């Protein structure tokens, strides 16, 4: 089992402004990423998702405080993992952290780097990492394929 950060990188066929909005505007996030979203876009504000994460149902909201924020460049969240992964994982303090970095490559092309850090040792954590890897992979597939609800 690894405690190294989970890192996924994709080049996406959209401008950085549009991609930033998909990750930071509550209505847009609720439309493509989760069933519901509460986002107070400021350092220390809330980033919380409910209903589902990509294709994975959630019993209760996930997310946490925004711990890093640079407009159209970085969104970083103290990420409380889903309760269905067990109390040792979902109740961990400190929580894990996920961040997305946006690098414009042209007017309609952006490189997105998603990094999820804070993993621990143990079987529960290995299962949680697998769950979250599959969820983030599904999220990026939606963006890559343009499989976004309108």
MORAFEN-V669010 format. One line per field, one symbol per residue. psi: psi as a letter, one per 40 degrees, with the letter a starting at -180 (. if undefined). Layout:
BEGIN
psi = ???
END
This chain:
BEGIN
psi = iieiihhhhihifiidddddddeehddddddddidihhhggiheihhhiicihbehihdiiiaaihehhhhfdhhhhhhhiideeiddddehhiiihiihhhhheadfhhhhhhhhieiiiiddddddddddddddddddddddefghi.
END
